Amino acid sequence: MRSTKTLRGLGYSGIASLIAIVATILIGQYYLLSGLSENQSIGQKIVFLSVLLILIIAIVFATMYPQFRKIYLSYTELIRSEDNAKTMASQVSKLYDELGKSYQDLEAVNHIPEEMSILMKADMNGRISHLSEKVKEILFIDKESFHSNFFDWLKEESYREDFIVQLKDMITQQQSWNGEIKVANSEGDFVWLDLVIQPVPTSVLKNEYALLIIGRDISDINEARQRSREINHELVDKRVKEQQYRSVLILEGQEEERKRIAQEIHDGIGQMLTGLKLSLEGIIPSSSPHMRQRLSDSKHLMKSIIKEVRRVSFNLAPSSLVDYGIVPALKKIGQETTALTETIVTFENKTGFINRLDSNIETNLYRIVQEAVNNGIKYAKAKQINITLSHTINQLQIQVKDNGKGFDIKKLEKVGHFGASGHGIFNMKERAAYVNAAFEIETNIGQGTTVTIKLPLT
């Protein structure tokens, strides 16, 4: 079934090219056997074999070039989408930073504050001697139903005792106080008052003082200010959610593109290279040591190319993740990385976790671990990387710990996550947030790096 899909994907030109390869190799081997059996010089044999190898390589190149070009274009498109994701992520970060600055308060509304007027008069102990018509209008009260003491009124309005004591101390020292207070009118509605409490002398000798309480109703202004904040907050939240949604679509599109490229590499180029390897192994070695060495080198090169193609295909879309889940895929990361690099990568499933998760969750967890391992090898120059997985009934935890050179996380946070070194960390955070997982990173210069992902299971 897979072979049929492969041939159908290659098209008629690919099938014809493959037939040409096989026919050429068979004809070449025939003439090689008959030619080598005759009495020919070493030079003639070398020329004959060289021409045959060049012919094989030329046909293989002509056959594989369309596939290489197709994959190159797909890879270019993938890089372009990653750049778009980076730009959108930068915009999201700026929106978060500007959230606190976006409130426009009174600039966004056209409320003109009213003039201040005298609201009350009281003695230095707070006993009220006069209520103005203005305060009666604001609070819907009359003098008989209102408190006789200003400080008792504040206490009943649930203002803290230490605030009232501090206010009394200021007044005793003939200092004025200015601020906003929130009180309730007689109908139970909240009213905001902008007050100035000013001690004023009542005698020429200035040895006796009284309190002059002036102010204005700023309830409408505060309500408009609050509405402005809510509107701006909703707008920012809407833009953030739109950017996050776009980022999610880009991530999903990238994963689909990776799978498609990996499938094309595996089913197309991978099988072609395998066929070429088998053909090279079928060539009978010449008696010339030089030709035997060249043929041996070609075989080793072909094995290396096939190994590299399989590695790239695995990194793009590991079949173990799709077929068996996150645990076998993480184990495979350790095995593949250890085999292909000088870094030893181990995996330990501490609690025997075997459950399958949603495919999007498994993919994002895998990409986070893959990024952490690659960073440990590429930047930290780690010699040992340990991947551990553990779980409880409520939570799955994955930890990637390396013994590399570490880095200054505070410096990176100041510079930002959009440089060459910080973009990978930002991507890991975004992927963790996408699956509702907590992301933590601990590192110090010379002490290695530990990345921890905590995923809720309930």
Secondary structure, 3 states (H helix, E strand, C coil): CHHHHHHHHHHHHHHHHHHHHHHHHHHHHHHHHHHHHCCCCHHHHHHHHHHHHHHHHHHHHHHHHHHHHHHHHHHHHHHHHHHHHHHHHHHHHHHHHHCCCCCCHHHHCCCCCCCCEEEEEEECCCEEEEECHHHHHHHCCCCCCCCCEHHHHHHHCCCCHHHHHHHHHHHHCCCCEEEEEEEECCCCCEEEEEEEEEEEECCCCCCCEEEEEEEEECHHHHHHHHHHHHHHHHHHHHHHHHHHHHHHHHHHHHHHHHHHHHHHHHHHHHHHHHHHHHHHHHCCCCCCHHHHHHHHHHHHHHHHHHHHHHHHHHHHCCHHHHHHCHHHHHHHHHHHHHHHCCCEEEEEECCCCCCCCCHHHHHHHHHHHHHHHHHHHHCCCCCEEEEEEEECCCEEEEEEEECCCCCCHHHHHHHCCCCCCCHHHHHHHHHHHHCCCEEEEEECCCCCEEEEEEEECC
